Amino acid sequence: MLKLYHYYLCPSSRFIRLILDECRIKYALQLENYWDPQEVFLQINPAGHLPVLINESGYPIVGANACIEYFKDLNFKPGLFGSGYMDKAEINRLYHWFDNLFKKEVLETIIYEKVFSIIVSNITPNSNNIRNALQNLHFHIQYLDYLLSDNDYLIGESITCSDFLAAANFSVLDYLGLLDFGNNKNMKEWYQKVKSRPSFKNLLKDQIVGLSPHENYKSIDI
C-alpha cells in the first residue's frame, strides 16, 4: 500500500490526497509536523518539505509535482491530467500560479498567522498581515471567477487536476473559516461542485488538535 507523509493544512498534501481518493487508490497517511520533522522523515527527505509519497516498492516520491508525474506514468485516470498540449500547458500554468503566487501572497501568511503562531509559537496573530493576505485572496478569486465564466471547470468542461489543486488550496481557508467568495458566483458554484465529490470526504473529516475546523467546513453550502 502507498504511504503519504502529510500535514493537515499543507495544500500540496491535500492536493495529492484528493487525487489519490479521486483515483480510488488505497493509501495510508503519516502525519508529519513540518516545523519539527522526525528524524525518520528527514532521512527520507532531508529538505523536510511535504508531501512525500512512498510507493509500494518503498521508494520516496518527493513533492506534489513529482507525485503527479508518478501518477501519469502509472496511468491513473489519464483525463485528470489533460488531453492535449494546450490543456497540459494550462494545467502547468495554474500549478505554477498556486505553488508560487497564491502561496506567497495568501497562504504562507495565513498559515503562519492563524496556525503556526498559535500551535507552535503561542503568539498573537498579526491582524494587519491577515488583512493584507485576504485582500490578495480577493484578487485571486476574481481572476479564477473570470476563468470559470465560460467553463464548468478551470480549463474546460471536464474536471482536471487543476481543479483539485485549486480546491485543496481553498480548503485550507475553508477549514479556518476565512473563505468568502463574495459576489463571485462562478467560483462559489465551482467550489461547491468539487467539494461535493466523494474524493473530498476524507478532507472534511480532518480535525487538528488545538485548532478545530470552522463550523461551516463540513457543509457543502458556502
Secondary structure as GFF3:
##gff-version 3
##sequence-region A 1 222
A	DSSP	beta_strand	2	6	.	.	.	ID=ss1
A	DSSP	alpha_helix	11	22	.	.	.	ID=ss2
A	DSSP	beta_strand	27	31	.	.	.	ID=ss3
A	DSSP	alpha_helix	39	44	.	.	.	ID=ss4
A	DSSP	beta_strand	52	54	.	.	.	ID=ss5
A	DSSP	beta_strand	60	62	.	.	.	ID=ss6
A	DSSP	alpha_helix	64	73	.	.	.	ID=ss7
A	DSSP	three_ten_helix	78	81	.	.	.	ID=ss8
A	DSSP	alpha_helix	85	96	.	.	.	ID=ss9
A	DSSP	pi_helix	97	107	.	.	.	ID=ss10
A	DSSP	alpha_helix	108	111	.	.	.	ID=ss11
A	DSSP	pi_helix	112	121	.	.	.	ID=ss12
A	DSSP	alpha_helix	127	147	.	.	.	ID=ss13
A	DSSP	alpha_helix	161	176	.	.	.	ID=ss14
A	DSSP	alpha_helix	185	195	.	.	.	ID=ss15
A	DSSP	three_ten_helix	198	200	.	.	.	ID=ss16
A	DSSP	three_ten_helix	203	205	.	.	.	ID=ss17
###
